[in-house]
Amino acid sequence: MDPIELKRTRVLLHADHVSNVSSIDFPHNFDGADDMAWDFERFKKNFKVVVSKKEADNLEFDLIGLDASIANAFRRCLISEVPTVAIENVFVLNNTSIVHDEILAQRLGLVPIKVDPRLFQFKALDEEATDLNTLVFKMSVKAKPISKATKAEHGDIIADDNTNVLSKDLIWEAQGDQEYRLAEDPPRPVHNDIVLAKLRPGQEIDLEVHCQKGIGKEHAKWSPVATASYRLLPEIQILSPIIGADAVKFQKCFSEGVVEIFKNSNGEKEARVINARKDTVSREVLRHKEFDGKVRLTRVRDHFIFNIESTGILPPEMLFTEAVQVLINKAKRVKEALTELTGDVMEVDV
């Protein structure tokens, strides 16, 4: 590979450091090199989104031909700026459990609520609660006393369904026209088996909670993702043949499924890379002198393997489109501010 092309498109891994970490794609950086100015038509031609794995709450896809700043902007928007609905206010009517009201309220706030946030408005601090900005849930749980016969047989041990206060005990109470507006998918906790408290016989919890729309930047309970991360696509370049016992040792330097051993035309064992994507980039191979000059470990600078794990409130593919829309809205606000500041109408479409 041409040295300039290597510097432009690859992050190079060494035994004790990483080089080529900064992008050099800007005009006139190298004498005699092609113009590296960003070009929209070239971007459209090279940009790709490839979905490699899709599950109910997990999505893995590749963003190809994108700058790291944009990929990171998507990640940050996913974590902190895509809105959801979460428990904000807890009104405790009676709590005789061992769990303090404040601790119980904090645990309740972290229970993900299954409801489409796009159907609700943000509520200002001085605004009254309405059916357009607030969801109401109620919880009333009391542990049954143990009969003398049960106590004689089992002692103080009683069934979990009598002691555990679970997220399924949060019962939605429709307000205004919510019963009709949310009839197709009634609001509820994402998971029914989250333990909130444990009760002894005779103890009870009676409370009401109000849920509001918010974003993760304000509090983590509104973050719609458990994780949102990306990594650069690993690349393993074999510069000269690795054969015989070295091939077997070379294979063991990587995760299973990265390198395979085959017989070459001379009948010798030889190593070749079959799936660099599975590589954990441990750089173990760089510790062995026999592989000096025979292998180069890189990462493709503009190829991002993106992973989104949803909390279950919204499917991950919808979360990503929402994050993209958040970034588009930010660009529009910058465009409007620049137009107001300079008086010039910008022709950039976003």
JOWOVEN-V15266 format. One record per pair of residues at least 4 apart in sequence whose C-alpha atoms are under 8 Angstrom apart, sorted by the first residue. I is the first residue (numbers start at 1). J is the second residue. Records with the same first field share a line. If there is no record, write none. Layout:
I: J + J
This chain:
1: 5 + 6
2: 6
3: 7
4: 8
5: 9 + 10
6: 10
7: 11 + 20 + 24
8: 20 + 23 + 24 + 25 + 301
9: 300 + 301 + 302
10: 20 + 298 + 299 + 300 + 301
11: 18 + 19 + 20 + 21 + 298 + 299 + 300 + 301
12: 18 + 19 + 20 + 21 + 296 + 297 + 298 + 299
13: 17 + 18 + 19 + 283 + 296 + 297 + 298 + 299
14: 18 + 19 + 283 + 286 + 297
15: 283 + 286 + 287
24: 29
25: 29 + 36 + 37 + 38
26: 35 + 36 + 37 + 38
27: 35 + 36 + 37
28: 33 + 35 + 36
29: 33 + 36
38: 43
39: 43
40: 44
41: 45
42: 46
43: 47 + 65
46: 64 + 65
47: 63 + 64 + 65 + 66
48: 62 + 63 + 64 + 65
49: 61 + 62 + 63 + 64
50: 61 + 62 + 63
51: 59 + 60 + 61 + 62
52: 60 + 61 + 62
53: 58 + 59 + 60 + 61
54: 58 + 59 + 60
55: 59
56: 315 + 316
57: 309 + 310 + 311 + 312 + 315 + 316
58: 307 + 308 + 309 + 310 + 316
59: 307 + 308 + 309 + 316 + 317
60: 305 + 306 + 307 + 308
61: 305 + 306 + 307
62: 303 + 304 + 305 + 306
63: 71 + 302 + 303 + 304 + 305 + 306
64: 302 + 303 + 304
65: 302 + 303
66: 70 + 71 + 302 + 303 + 304
67: 71 + 301 + 302
68: 72 + 301 + 302
69: 73
70: 74
71: 75 + 304
72: 76
73: 77 + 327
74: 78 + 320 + 323 + 324 + 327
75: 79 + 228 + 229 + 230
76: 80 + 81
77: 81 + 82 + 323 + 324 + 326 + 327
78: 82 + 223 + 224 + 225 + 228 + 319 + 320 + 323
79: 216 + 217 + 223 + 224 + 225 + 227 + 228
80: 215 + 216 + 217 + 218 + 220 + 222 + 223
81: 215 + 216 + 217 + 223 + 323 + 326
82: 215 + 216 + 223 + 224 + 319 + 322 + 323 + 326
83: 117 + 213 + 214 + 215 + 216 + 222 + 223 + 224
84: 116 + 117 + 213 + 214 + 215 + 222 + 223 + 224 + 313
85: 113 + 115 + 116 + 117 + 211 + 212 + 213 + 214 + 222
86: 109 + 110 + 111 + 112 + 113 + 211 + 212 + 213 + 214 + 221 + 222
87: 108 + 109 + 110 + 111 + 113 + 209 + 210 + 211 + 212
88: 109 + 209 + 210 + 211 + 212
89: 209 + 210 + 211
90: 105 + 207 + 208 + 209 + 210
91: 207 + 208 + 209
92: 101 + 206 + 207 + 208
93: 205 + 206 + 207 + 208
94: 204 + 205 + 206 + 207
95: 101 + 203 + 204 + 205 + 206
96: 203 + 204 + 205
97: 197 + 198 + 199 + 200 + 203 + 204 + 205
98: 198 + 199
99: 103 + 104 + 197
100: 104
101: 105
102: 106
103: 107
104: 108 + 196 + 197
105: 109
106: 110
107: 111 + 196
108: 196
109: 221
110: 221
111: 167 + 189 + 190 + 194 + 221
112: 189 + 190 + 191 + 221 + 311 + 312 + 313
113: 187 + 188 + 189 + 190 + 313
114: 187 + 188 + 189 + 190 + 312 + 313 + 314
115: 185 + 186 + 187 + 188 + 313
116: 120 + 313 + 314
117: 213
119: 132
120: 132 + 133 + 134 + 213
121: 132 + 133 + 213
122: 133 + 212 + 213 + 214
123: 127 + 128 + 129 + 133 + 134 + 212 + 213
129: 133 + 134
130: 134 + 175 + 176
131: 135 + 175 + 176 + 177 + 178
133: 212 + 213
134: 210 + 211 + 212 + 213
135: 172 + 173 + 174 + 175 + 210 + 211 + 212
136: 172 + 173 + 174 + 175 + 208 + 209 + 210 + 211
137: 170 + 171 + 172 + 173 + 208 + 209 + 210 + 211
138: 170 + 171 + 172 + 173 + 206 + 207 + 208 + 209
139: 169 + 170 + 171 + 205 + 206 + 207 + 208
140: 169 + 204 + 205 + 206 + 207
141: 165 + 169 + 204 + 205 + 206
142: 162 + 199 + 201 + 202 + 203 + 204 + 205
143: 162 + 163 + 199 + 200 + 201 + 202 + 203 + 204
144: 162 + 201 + 202
145: 201 + 202
146: 150 + 151 + 156 + 158 + 201
147: 151
148: 152
149: 153
150: 154 + 155
151: 155 + 156 + 157
154: 158
158: 162 + 163
159: 163
160: 164
162: 199
163: 198 + 199 + 200 + 201
164: 195 + 196 + 197 + 198 + 199
165: 169 + 195 + 196 + 197 + 198 + 199
166: 170 + 192 + 193 + 194 + 195 + 196 + 197
167: 189 + 191 + 192 + 193 + 194 + 195 + 196
168: 188 + 189 + 191 + 192 + 193 + 194
170: 188 + 189
171: 188
172: 187 + 188
174: 178 + 179
175: 179
177: 181
178: 182 + 183
179: 183 + 186
182: 186 + 187
190: 311 + 312 + 313
199: 203 + 204
213: 222
214: 218 + 222
215: 219 + 220 + 222 + 223
216: 220 + 221 + 222 + 223 + 224
217: 223
218: 222
219: 223
224: 310 + 311 + 312 + 313 + 314 + 319
225: 308 + 309 + 310 + 311
226: 308 + 309 + 310 + 311
227: 307 + 308 + 309 + 310
228: 306 + 307 + 308 + 309
229: 306 + 307 + 308
230: 304 + 305 + 306 + 307
231: 304 + 305 + 306
232: 299 + 300 + 301 + 302 + 303 + 304 + 305
233: 276 + 277 + 299 + 300 + 301 + 303 + 304 + 305
234: 276 + 277 + 279 + 281 + 297 + 298 + 299 + 300
235: 276 + 277 + 297 + 298 + 299 + 300
236: 273 + 276 + 295 + 296 + 297 + 298
237: 295 + 296 + 297 + 298
238: 242 + 272 + 294 + 295 + 296
239: 293 + 294 + 295 + 296
240: 293 + 294 + 295
241: 270 + 271 + 294
242: 246 + 247 + 250 + 270 + 271 + 294
243: 247 + 268 + 269 + 270 + 271
244: 248 + 268 + 269 + 270
245: 249 + 269
246: 250 + 290
247: 251 + 261 + 269 + 270 + 271
248: 252 + 261 + 271
249: 253
250: 254 + 271 + 285
251: 258 + 259 + 260 + 261 + 271
252: 256
253: 284 + 285
254: 258 + 259 + 279 + 280 + 282 + 284 + 285
255: 278 + 279 + 280
256: 278
257: 274 + 275 + 278
258: 273 + 274 + 275 + 276 + 277 + 278 + 279
259: 271 + 272 + 273 + 274 + 275 + 276
260: 271 + 272 + 273 + 274
261: 269 + 270 + 271 + 272
262: 268 + 269 + 270 + 271 + 272
263: 267 + 268 + 269 + 270
264: 268 + 269 + 270
275: 279
283: 287 + 297
284: 288
285: 291
286: 291 + 292
288: 292
291: 295
308: 316
309: 316
310: 314 + 315 + 316 + 319
314: 318 + 319
315: 319
316: 320
317: 321
318: 322
319: 323
320: 324
321: 325
322: 326
323: 327
324: 328
325: 329
326: 330
327: 331
328: 332 + 350
329: 333
330: 334
331: 335 + 350
332: 336 + 350
333: 337
334: 338
335: 339 + 346
336: 340
337: 341
338: 342 + 343 + 344
339: 343 + 344 + 345 + 346
340: 344
